[in-house]
């Protein structure tokens, strides 16, 4: 089962005609995770033909407007669309107060439960887990409290080697679960059939790391080590490193350095300053350090 990332928005603070502020939709193991929700996100979701009812978990990196101003409108639309199932919102402490204030003043009635998971730790923590997926925070260094998020598939079951299994009448369908879990099979005469004969290697699990607004921060490297795909903000080119540091952002070269040191599979850049008309300058800079670097495209679907 494949994992897909839809780029809904990748711009920095100000929307443009061709790009929206940060928002992404991650489909992993049939779960739909919305990551950040900048202005206009629900319009982009419409264009992507995403099913609103399948979004049950929203992860907000920080409370700057270009990462969360689309959230009140999206939640209001959920109600208008008849939602009655709980919505889980993960974000910095204060996100509940922000949304409750907006809904109270505007007399917006949700009609369904919003479950807030407010974050304030400065170390990585597991914040979501089910039988297929885990999500961890990636503490970042921005002007205000900010987290990235690491999404990981759990190890998958081994594949049954049916041509080998069918040679042994003693192996029944009820034994398949143990075989998929990696256990050997013991025949009635005591002979042990090794699992690696009866099964084949599973599809390797994939992972996706989202590093939102942050200064260059090597502390993230152990957390995101060997991820399949990394998104890392790169607001400026390296000739404006001083401005990047001052505003709490990274350069394309710094994002590529993080990707190179973490040995990730692929790097996607984003959150570009509007001062740059031609975005290829970002990949030109980053590929000198990490060749497998790419620019996002609005509504692009990336297979992870």
Secondary structure, 3 states (H helix, E strand, C coil): CCCEEEEEECECCCCCCCCCECEEEEEECCEEEEEEECCCHHHHHHHCCCCHHHEEEEECCCCCHHHHCCHHHHHHHHHHCCCCCCEEEEEECCHHHHHHHHHHHCCCCCCCCEEEEEECCCCCCEEEECCCEEEEEEECCCCCCCEEEEEEECCCCCEECHHHHCCCCCCCHHHHHHHHCCCCEECCCCCEECHHHHEECCCCCCEEEEECCCCCCHHHHHHHCCCCEEEEECCECHHHHHHHHHHCCCEHHHHHHHHHHHCCCEEEEECECCCCCCCHHHHHHHCCCCCCEECCCCCCEEEC
